[in-house]
Amino acid sequence: MYRNTLNTITSILVLTLSLSFSQVVINEIHFNPASSQGSDNDYEFLELYNPGATDIDMSGYSFTEGISHVFADGTTLAAGTYFVLAKNAESYTGSTEWGSGSLGNSTEDIEIIANDGVDGNADGDFDDLGVDNNGDGDFDDPGVDANGDGDYDDEGDTQPDVAPVDTAPTVVDYVDYEFGDYGEVHGGADGGGGSLELLDAASDNSLAASWQVSWVVGGTPGAANSTEPDFTVMTIYNIQHTTDASGVSPHLDEQVQTTGIVTGVDRLGFNSAFVIQDGSGSWNGIYCWWGADADVMVGDEVTVRGTVAEYTAGGGDESKSMTQLVAGNIVSVNSTGNTLPAAAELDIEDVGAEEYEGVLVTTSGRVVAAVNDDSYGEWRISNNLDASDTDADTINVNDRFAVTDPAFGTIATVTGPLNQWSGSTNSGPSWRIEPASEADVAIECVNADLTISVEMLDSFGDGWNGGYYEIRGPSGSVVGTGGLDYGWSAVDTYCLFEAAFFIYVIADNYPEEISFNVRDAFGNYLVSGGMANSGMFDYAFTVTGVNETTGCMDPTAVNYDFTAAVDDGSCYYYGDICADPIAMNGNTDVAASGADQWFSYTAAATGNMTVSSVGQTEEDTYLVLLSSCDIGYEYEVDPTTGDTLYVTEYFEDLIATNDDFNSVTGVYQSEATICVVAGETYIIGWISMYYPYEESFGFSVEETADITTPVNMTAFGDEVGISVSWGPIPAGCAEVAAPGRSSSQRIDRIQLKTKPGATEFVYSPNKKREINHVNPNQRNQGTTGPSLTRDCPDEQSTIQMYQSGSSYNSEVTWEVKDSEDNLIANGSSNGTWEGCLPNGTYTVYGYDSWGDGWNGGSFYVYGPIGLIAAIDLVPSGSSGSADFDIDINYAATYGCTDDTALNYDPAATEDDGSCTYIGDVCETPFAGTGEVTGGEPGWYQFDIPAAAGILTITQDDPYGNALVVSTCEYGFDYYAGYPGIIAYPAGNNLNVNFSSDQPDYGGLGTTDAYLGTTILINVTDWGYGTTTDGVSISYAEY
């Protein structure tokens, strides 16, 4: 059943000639030599046989399929002899090396033809054999053209014969071997050590039953085919047990019969081997190196026959050979469903021993080398469980019978037959456990409280593109490694030990898309918002197995938490935030470098209070004066849906601000005067508006009596005379403080003004805020998300998500999950996540580590057409959640749909808000280069005369500004001196001097350099004006 009944081999073999014509027979095929014999490149052969009584002249015979070879003139196959063609003639004495090609493993067509064909038209083939349309045995019928139209394709026509040109060569012999997926009875020939032999040269070799697997390892090239020998019956123990120092079996090359229970069978790809074992313990297992029959399973007891061999790979260590049976077959399946022999339970250091070769073993260790592209499915475990020993014992785990891939750093218990690998030219010897199934690898964790999770995220959704992380332990050894192979996110879990660790990510491709978090077993963040290519020790963490409270651990901090066990970096100090200012005890103080700082001052008398840094520093300062730190909110609502589109945060009690005391004369320090009331406390904020202050600086507070004289007095003289103007005499501070009047000249709903290039923003009072500098050479300067970086797959669109506006960004974290509860994205602080997402419903979860809400922060979602959602996610408390929908019309083409716009896109079907018009951007200013009256805010060009003078710009908004530049290629680099910027005055009546003693904005030169040139002016109106006079621009020479 299992050896000589070969009708289970699928063979298609057509003999077109009888042996009376040709006596050359394909008699033996060695297409896949066993690994114990050597490489296919060295040991493949074909044997031809002449069973007749006369010699055969094979001159010009050739192979058309299988291999390429043409027999030389004078080649004769004598009667009753064999002719061996070999891939490498040096392997077989007396053989002839074939021309080229190789025999396919498992399947191949082999055809020999005689040299008697005629290629009449010399086209290189023999297939032009003519057409006999009426089957009368000739090729001379002219055909019938019934209607005389010159063709033969109408009803009633018959095709003419086509005379033959070629004469087909004679097919001498042809064999097609096609074996099934698993073993069958040919297994011993397909890598199992034997060859395919024809039982009888006179038999029909198109039938599988006409063939056998050779009884001799390596076949019988150049000799009569083998016959069944006598097999010696013995136990596996007797075959394996040896006292030889190299582990060589005492029964090497003997043909034996033995019985055992199958403990592993190869059903992955190429069916190469199975393992049997008879009883537990040493010497009782052996590998059978041929494919098992399709119905053989683990737990079957089988009786096998084969030849004892010692396998050493090419270039391997012959003293590390593995004993195995080759050129064998399964004689019988005696029973099924048997309990496997008990595995030998061993420590890793005891596994690699000759006595356990082929035996079921089980051991445990930490994964110290995971599967990778170069490991061929192997991984390795070590008995060094706490990563303290860098020279520990290890054992490999191979995927011959089952694919297993535990994460690096996990603890695995592995059971399976033990294989000894001799090494090769490019690898050293090793012992390998080969689990029979995935269930034979168990992942365990001694203390679940010591587990950590590495959350991997990719903003584009295509994995980390080869990027990977490494976790290293206290000795610097790697205890975990992995990466995001594909998709948006994944989580790796490790069971570690009490120690300090650090993690880093290495990425060559798209590192900006990569982020990661590390959480402990209790869900606490150990690392949050990690980025790729950081310093090796930037993300350190400690595993304790204890659910430890996090918080500020500095006793000198305002928010010191005596219950905190881990400092989370949230500490802040007096002066850091508006709500906890530094109380001034006198009239002078010092503002710190590198950060915003807040002070409080209590007025001694009712009158005027002047706060100034003028003359006390070289820093470009920015001053804010408040009567309280109260925050107000303004909501922009969609008039159709009622949805909140934007939330604007502002100081409700902002009294005054000042940037530059006099930018025209180059005084970039700040000074402001306000009315104060005796006994009331005022807040003074020094804001690092444009860059962190490089040095600390002093400032002063001076109280004076009421102003009772005219203000804003100006004089202008010309040939007619002198014109003098002034503002009205202001109400005295005492009058302001009277009942029914504001004691602080309250200015509500005013946003801080910005430098050129800074987007409009509302100041967050309780934290150092981030200012996003953008080019004002764009129409929309409100809050925007990041731009698309790469194209998205079909049915997905680029989505940006972030938090903005929180007073305490360091307390903010969030995560987004899809409808299947899969983690899609997360973030912290005010960082932006960007990636490709399909339409659907998503849920965002927000967290605040302080437990007092996001302090004005909102969660924003942007898509191809702008804002998708603006959510007040955590208005109070420590957490909140909300759903939002992404519903993008993928069939739409987004762009500007207004045909009056400069960038109108006729192909666009939906407007994306990108339309620009004359005056919106620097490159397309309003027409004209002369004086302007009643104009709109926007960009203008203006011809400056050759004579020195004053450029005057007026507009409705007292908090507006005007950017004056020489070219659209201006820049906002402080250290480069703001190239191209001439001036940037603020207010509703703006003057810019053009003269040799007036420095330009960046101090690179003087403004007389622009006399006689055309300049560009961007007038900004924030909407706080009370008049409708519009924009006016004029120039007056001195």
NORRAHU-V42842 format. One record per residue. RES is the residue in one small letter. SS is DSSP state (2 for helix, 1 for strand, 0 for the rest). BURIAL is b if it has 24 or more other ideal C-beta (glycine too) atoms within 12 Angstrom, else e. Layout:
BEGIN
((RES,SS,BURIAL) (RES,SS,BURIAL))
END
This chain:
BEGIN
((m,0,e) (y,0,b) (r,0,b) (n,0,b) (t,0,e) (l,2,b) (n,2,e) (t,2,b) (i,0,b) (t,1,e) (s,1,b) (i,0,e) (l,0,b) (v,0,e) (l,0,b) (t,0,e) (l,0,e) (s,0,e) (l,0,b) (s,0,e) (f,0,e) (s,0,b) (q,0,b) (v,1,b) (v,1,b) (i,1,b) (n,1,b) (e,1,b) (i,1,b) (h,1,b) (f,0,b) (n,1,b) (p,0,b) (a,0,b) (s,0,b) (s,0,b) (q,0,b) (g,0,b) (s,0,e) (d,2,b) (n,2,e) (d,2,e) (y,2,b) (e,0,b) (f,1,b) (l,1,b) (e,1,b) (l,1,b) (y,1,b) (n,1,b) (p,0,b) (g,0,e) (a,0,e) (t,0,e) (d,0,e) (i,1,b) (d,1,e) (m,0,b) (s,0,e) (g,0,e) (y,0,b) (s,1,b) (f,1,b) (t,1,b) (e,1,b) (g,0,b) (i,0,b) (s,1,e) (h,0,b) (v,1,e) (f,0,b) (a,0,e) (d,0,e) (g,0,e) (t,0,b) (t,1,e) (l,1,b) (a,0,e) (a,0,e) (g,0,e) (t,0,b) (y,1,b) (f,1,b) (v,1,b) (l,1,b) (a,1,b) (k,0,b) (n,0,e) (a,2,e) (e,2,e) (s,2,b) (y,0,b) (t,0,e) (g,0,e) (s,0,b) (t,1,b) (e,1,b) (w,0,b) (g,0,e) (s,1,e) (g,0,b) (s,0,b) (l,0,b) (g,0,e) (n,0,b) (s,0,b) (t,1,b) (e,1,b) (d,1,b) (i,1,b) (e,1,b) (i,1,b) (i,1,b) (a,0,b) (n,0,e) (d,0,e) (g,0,b) (v,1,e) (d,0,e) (g,0,e) (n,0,e) (a,0,e) (d,0,e) (g,0,e) (d,0,e) (f,0,b) (d,0,e) (d,0,e) (l,0,e) (g,0,e) (v,1,e) (d,0,e) (n,0,e) (n,0,e) (g,0,e) (d,0,e) (g,0,e) (d,0,e) (f,0,e) (d,0,e) (d,0,e) (p,0,e) (g,0,e) (v,1,e) (d,0,e) (a,0,e) (n,0,e) (g,0,e) (d,0,e) (g,0,e) (d,0,e) (y,0,e) (d,0,e) (d,0,e) (e,0,e) (g,0,e) (d,0,e) (t,1,e) (q,0,e) (p,0,e) (d,0,e) (v,1,e) (a,0,e) (p,0,e) (v,0,e) (d,0,e) (t,1,e) (a,0,e) (p,0,b) (t,0,b) (v,1,b) (v,1,b) (d,1,b) (y,1,b) (v,1,b) (d,1,b) (y,1,b) (e,1,b) (f,0,b) (g,0,b) (d,0,e) (y,0,b) (g,0,b) (e,2,b) (v,2,b) (h,2,b) (g,0,b) (g,0,b) (a,0,b) (d,1,b) (g,0,b) (g,0,b) (g,0,b) (g,0,b) (s,0,b) (l,1,b) (e,1,b) (l,1,b) (l,0,b) (d,0,e) (a,0,b) (a,0,e) (s,0,e) (d,0,e) (n,0,b) (s,0,b) (l,0,b) (a,2,b) (a,2,e) (s,2,b) (w,1,b) (q,1,b) (v,1,b) (s,0,b) (w,0,b) (v,0,b) (v,0,b) (g,0,b) (g,0,b) (t,0,b) (p,0,b) (g,0,b) (a,0,e) (a,0,b) (n,0,b) (s,0,b) (t,0,e) (e,0,e) (p,0,e) (d,0,e) (f,0,b) (t,1,e) (v,1,e) (m,0,b) (t,0,b) (i,2,b) (y,2,b) (n,2,e) (i,2,b) (q,2,b) (h,0,b) (t,0,b) (t,0,e) (d,0,e) (a,0,e) (s,0,e) (g,0,b) (v,0,b) (s,0,b) (p,0,e) (h,0,b) (l,0,b) (d,0,b) (e,0,b) (q,1,b) (v,1,b) (q,1,b) (t,1,b) (t,1,b) (g,1,b) (i,1,b) (v,1,b) (t,1,b) (g,1,b) (v,1,b) (d,0,b) (r,0,b) (l,0,b) (g,0,e) (f,0,e) (n,0,b) (s,0,b) (a,0,b) (f,1,b) (v,1,b) (i,1,b) (q,1,b) (d,0,b) (g,0,b) (s,0,b) (g,0,b) (s,0,b) (w,0,b) (n,0,b) (g,1,b) (i,1,b) (y,1,b) (c,1,b) (w,0,b) (w,0,b) (g,0,b) (a,0,b) (d,0,b) (a,0,e) (d,0,e) (v,0,b) (m,0,b) (v,0,b) (g,0,b) (d,0,b) (e,1,b) (v,1,b) (t,1,b) (v,1,b) (r,1,b) (g,1,b) (t,1,b) (v,1,b) (a,1,b) (e,1,b) (y,1,b) (t,0,b) (a,0,b) (g,0,e) (g,0,e) (g,0,b) (d,0,b) (e,2,e) (s,2,e) (k,2,b) (s,0,b) (m,1,b) (t,1,b) (q,1,b) (l,1,b) (v,1,b) (a,1,b) (g,1,b) (n,1,b) (i,1,b) (v,1,b) (s,1,e) (v,1,b) (n,1,e) (s,1,e) (t,0,e) (g,0,e) (n,0,e) (t,0,e) (l,0,b) (p,0,b) (a,0,e) (a,0,b) (a,1,b) (e,1,e) (l,0,b) (d,0,e) (i,2,b) (e,2,e) (d,2,e) (v,2,b) (g,0,b) (a,0,e) (e,2,b) (e,2,b) (y,2,b) (e,1,b) (g,0,b) (v,0,b) (l,1,b) (v,1,b) (t,1,b) (t,1,b) (s,1,b) (g,1,b) (r,1,b) (v,1,b) (v,1,b) (a,1,b) (a,0,b) (v,0,b) (n,0,e) (d,0,e) (d,0,e) (s,0,e) (y,0,e) (g,0,b) (e,0,b) (w,1,b) (r,1,b) (i,1,b) (s,1,b) (n,0,b) (n,0,b) (l,0,b) (d,0,b) (a,0,b) (s,0,e) (d,0,e) (t,0,e) (d,0,e) (a,0,e) (d,0,b) (t,1,b) (i,1,b) (n,1,b) (v,1,b) (n,0,b) (d,0,b) (r,0,b) (f,0,b) (a,0,b) (v,0,b) (t,0,b) (d,0,b) (p,0,b) (a,0,b) (f,0,b) (g,0,b) (t,0,b) (i,1,b) (a,1,b) (t,1,b) (v,1,b) (t,1,b) (g,1,b) (p,1,b) (l,1,b) (n,1,b) (q,1,b) (w,1,b) (s,0,b) (g,0,b) (s,1,e) (t,0,e) (n,0,e) (s,1,e) (g,0,e) (p,0,b) (s,1,b) (w,1,b) (r,1,b) (i,1,b) (e,1,b) (p,0,b) (a,0,b) (s,0,b) (e,2,e) (a,2,e) (d,2,b) (v,1,b) (a,1,e) (i,1,b) (e,1,e) (c,0,b) (v,0,e) (n,0,e) (a,2,e) (d,2,e) (l,2,b) (t,1,b) (i,1,b) (s,1,b) (v,1,b) (e,1,b) (m,1,b) (l,1,b) (d,1,b) (s,0,b) (f,0,b) (g,0,b) (d,1,b) (g,0,b) (w,0,b) (n,0,b) (g,0,e) (g,0,b) (y,1,b) (y,1,b) (e,1,b) (i,1,b) (r,1,b) (g,0,b) (p,0,e) (s,0,e) (g,0,e) (s,0,b) (v,1,b) (v,1,b) (g,1,b) (t,1,b) (g,1,b) (g,0,b) (l,0,b) (d,0,e) (y,0,e) (g,1,b) (w,0,b) (s,1,b) (a,1,b) (v,1,b) (d,1,b) (t,1,b) (y,1,b) (c,1,b) (l,0,b) (f,0,b) (e,0,e) (a,1,b) (a,1,e) (f,1,b) (f,1,b) (i,1,b) (y,1,b) (v,1,b) (i,1,e) (a,0,b) (d,0,e) (n,0,e) (y,0,b) (p,2,b) (e,2,b) (e,2,b) (i,1,b) (s,1,b) (f,1,b) (n,1,b) (v,1,b) (r,1,b) (d,1,b) (a,0,b) (f,0,e) (g,0,e) (n,0,b) (y,1,b) (l,1,b) (v,1,b) (s,1,b) (g,1,b) (g,1,b) (m,1,b) (a,0,b) (n,0,e) (s,0,e) (g,0,e) (m,0,e) (f,0,e) (d,0,e) (y,0,b) (a,1,b) (f,1,b) (t,1,b) (v,1,b) (t,0,b) (g,0,e) (v,0,e) (n,0,e) (e,0,b) (t,0,e) (t,1,b) (g,1,b) (c,1,b) (m,0,e) (d,0,e) (p,0,e) (t,0,e) (a,0,b) (v,0,e) (n,0,b) (y,1,e) (d,0,b) (f,0,e) (t,0,e) (a,0,b) (a,0,e) (v,1,b) (d,1,e) (d,0,b) (g,0,b) (s,0,b) (c,0,b) (y,0,b) (y,0,e) (y,0,e) (g,0,b) (d,0,b) (i,0,b) (c,2,b) (a,2,b) (d,2,b) (p,0,b) (i,1,b) (a,1,e) (m,0,b) (n,0,e) (g,0,e) (n,0,e) (t,1,e) (d,1,b) (v,1,e) (a,1,b) (a,0,b) (s,0,e) (g,0,e) (a,0,b) (d,0,b) (q,1,b) (w,1,b) (f,1,b) (s,1,b) (y,1,b) (t,1,b) (a,0,b) (a,0,e) (a,0,e) (t,0,b) (g,1,b) (n,1,b) (m,1,b) (t,1,b) (v,1,b) (s,1,b) (s,0,b) (v,0,b) (g,0,e) (q,0,b) (t,0,b) (e,0,e) (e,0,b) (d,0,b) (t,0,b) (y,0,b) (l,1,b) (v,1,b) (l,1,b) (l,1,b) (s,0,b) (s,0,b) (c,0,b) (d,0,e) (i,1,b) (g,1,b) (y,1,e) (e,1,e) (y,1,e) (e,1,e) (v,1,e) (d,0,e) (p,0,e) (t,0,e) (t,0,e) (g,0,e) (d,0,e) (t,1,b) (l,1,b) (y,1,b) (v,1,b) (t,1,b) (e,1,b) (y,1,b) (f,1,b) (e,0,b) (d,0,b) (l,1,b) (i,1,b) (a,1,b) (t,1,b) (n,1,b) (d,0,b) (d,0,b) (f,0,b) (n,1,e) (s,0,b) (v,0,b) (t,0,e) (g,0,e) (v,1,e) (y,0,b) (q,0,b) (s,0,b) (e,1,b) (a,1,b) (t,1,b) (i,1,b) (c,1,b) (v,1,b) (v,0,b) (a,0,e) (g,0,e) (e,0,b) (t,1,b) (y,1,b) (i,1,b) (i,1,b) (g,1,b) (w,1,b) (i,0,b) (s,0,b) (m,0,b) (y,0,b) (y,0,e) (p,0,e) (y,0,b) (e,0,e) (e,0,e) (s,0,b) (f,1,b) (g,1,b) (f,1,b) (s,1,b) (v,1,b) (e,1,b) (e,1,b) (t,1,e) (a,0,e) (d,0,e) (i,0,b) (t,0,e) (t,0,e) (p,0,e) (v,1,e) (n,1,e) (m,1,e) (t,1,e) (a,1,e) (f,1,e) (g,1,e) (d,0,e) (e,0,e) (v,0,e) (g,0,e) (i,1,e) (s,1,e) (v,1,e) (s,1,e) (w,1,e) (g,1,e) (p,0,e) (i,0,e) (p,0,e) (a,0,e) (g,0,e) (c,2,b) (a,2,e) (e,2,e) (v,2,b) (a,0,b) (a,0,e) (p,0,e) (g,0,e) (r,0,e) (s,0,e) (s,0,b) (s,0,b) (q,0,b) (r,0,b) (i,1,b) (d,0,e) (r,0,e) (i,0,b) (q,0,b) (l,0,b) (k,0,b) (t,0,b) (k,0,b) (p,0,b) (g,0,b) (a,1,b) (t,0,b) (e,0,b) (f,0,b) (v,0,b) (y,0,b) (s,0,b) (p,0,b) (n,0,b) (k,0,b) (k,0,b) (r,0,b) (e,0,b) (i,0,b) (n,0,e) (h,1,e) (v,0,b) (n,0,b) (p,0,b) (n,0,b) (q,0,b) (r,0,b) (n,0,e) (q,0,b) (g,0,b) (t,0,b) (t,0,b) (g,0,b) (p,0,b) (s,0,e) (l,0,e) (t,0,e) (r,0,e) (d,0,e) (c,0,b) (p,0,e) (d,0,e) (e,0,e) (q,0,b) (s,1,b) (t,1,b) (i,1,b) (q,1,b) (m,1,b) (y,1,b) (q,1,b) (s,1,b) (g,0,b) (s,0,b) (s,0,b) (y,0,b) (n,2,b) (s,2,b) (e,2,b) (v,1,b) (t,1,b) (w,1,b) (e,1,b) (v,1,b) (k,1,b) (d,0,b) (s,0,e) (e,0,e) (d,0,e) (n,0,e) (l,1,b) (i,1,b) (a,1,b) (n,1,b) (g,1,b) (s,1,b) (s,0,b) (n,0,b) (g,0,b) (t,0,b) (w,1,b) (e,1,b) (g,1,b) (c,1,b) (l,1,b) (p,0,b) (n,0,b) (g,1,e) (t,1,e) (y,1,b) (t,1,b) (v,1,b) (y,1,b) (g,1,b) (y,1,b) (d,1,b) (s,0,b) (w,0,b) (g,0,e) (d,0,b) (g,0,b) (w,0,b) (n,0,b) (g,0,b) (g,0,b) (s,1,b) (f,1,b) (y,1,b) (v,1,b) (y,1,b) (g,1,b) (p,0,b) (i,0,b) (g,1,b) (l,1,b) (i,1,b) (a,1,b) (a,1,b) (i,1,b) (d,0,b) (l,0,b) (v,0,b) (p,0,b) (s,0,e) (g,0,e) (s,0,e) (s,1,b) (g,1,b) (s,1,e) (a,1,b) (d,1,e) (f,1,b) (d,1,e) (i,1,b) (d,0,e) (i,0,b) (n,0,e) (y,0,e) (a,0,e) (a,0,e) (t,0,e) (y,1,b) (g,1,b) (c,0,b) (t,0,e) (d,0,e) (d,0,e) (t,0,e) (a,0,b) (l,0,e) (n,0,b) (y,0,e) (d,0,e) (p,0,e) (a,0,e) (a,0,b) (t,0,e) (e,1,e) (d,1,e) (d,0,b) (g,0,b) (s,0,b) (c,0,b) (t,0,b) (y,0,e) (i,0,b) (g,0,b) (d,0,b) (v,0,b) (c,2,b) (e,2,e) (t,2,e) (p,0,b) (f,0,b) (a,0,e) (g,0,e) (t,0,e) (g,0,e) (e,0,e) (v,1,b) (t,1,e) (g,1,e) (g,1,b) (e,0,b) (p,0,b) (g,1,b) (w,1,b) (y,1,b) (q,1,b) (f,1,b) (d,1,b) (i,0,b) (p,0,b) (a,0,e) (a,0,e) (a,0,b) (g,1,b) (i,1,b) (l,1,b) (t,1,b) (i,1,b) (t,1,b) (q,0,b) (d,0,b) (d,0,b) (p,0,e) (y,0,b) (g,0,b) (n,1,b) (a,1,b) (l,1,b) (v,1,b) (v,1,b) (s,0,b) (t,0,e) (c,0,b) (e,0,e) (y,0,b) (g,0,b) (f,0,b) (d,0,e) (y,0,b) (y,0,e) (a,0,e) (g,0,e) (y,0,b) (p,0,e) (g,0,b) (i,1,b) (i,1,b) (a,1,b) (y,0,b) (p,0,b) (a,1,b) (g,0,b) (n,0,b) (n,1,b) (l,1,b) (n,1,b) (v,1,b) (n,1,b) (f,1,b) (s,0,b) (s,0,e) (d,0,e) (q,0,b) (p,1,b) (d,0,b) (y,0,b) (g,0,b) (g,0,b) (l,0,e) (g,0,e) (t,1,e) (t,2,b) (d,2,b) (a,2,e) (y,2,b) (l,0,b) (g,0,e) (t,0,e) (t,1,e) (i,1,b) (l,1,b) (i,1,b) (n,1,b) (v,1,b) (t,1,b) (d,0,b) (w,0,b) (g,0,e) (y,0,e) (g,0,e) (t,0,e) (t,0,e) (t,0,e) (d,0,e) (g,0,b) (v,1,b) (s,1,b) (i,1,b) (s,1,b) (y,1,b) (a,1,e) (e,1,e) (y,0,e))
END
